[in-house]
Amino acid sequence: MMIYAAFNIGILTVLFFVIGMIKPQWPLFFMKKPDRFWILIISTILFMIAMTLYGEGNRRAQLEQPSKHSLSQDAAPVPVPEPAPAKPAK
């Protein structure tokens, strides 16, 4: 689920960056004097968020998958010698 969110944020980041570099007043409509520098800063932060979500999503997906190696398939139990019976004292 987090991987999908990372891709969505990544796509929005690319759109925000491209549109902002062409017309900065469109994505930054709330600012009096929008600048391309702010587009670059916001895009960098959004990119870092997207990559963090992607990495965390991959880590959680790997933790949820069952392990391919199990003890019964890879290793046989090691025989343990039994202790010798104690000799009675004379």
Salt bridges, closest charged atoms under 4 A:
GLU56 OE2 - ARG59 NH2 2.65
GLU56 OE2 - ARG60 NE 3.18
ASP74 OD2 - HIS69 ND1 3.21
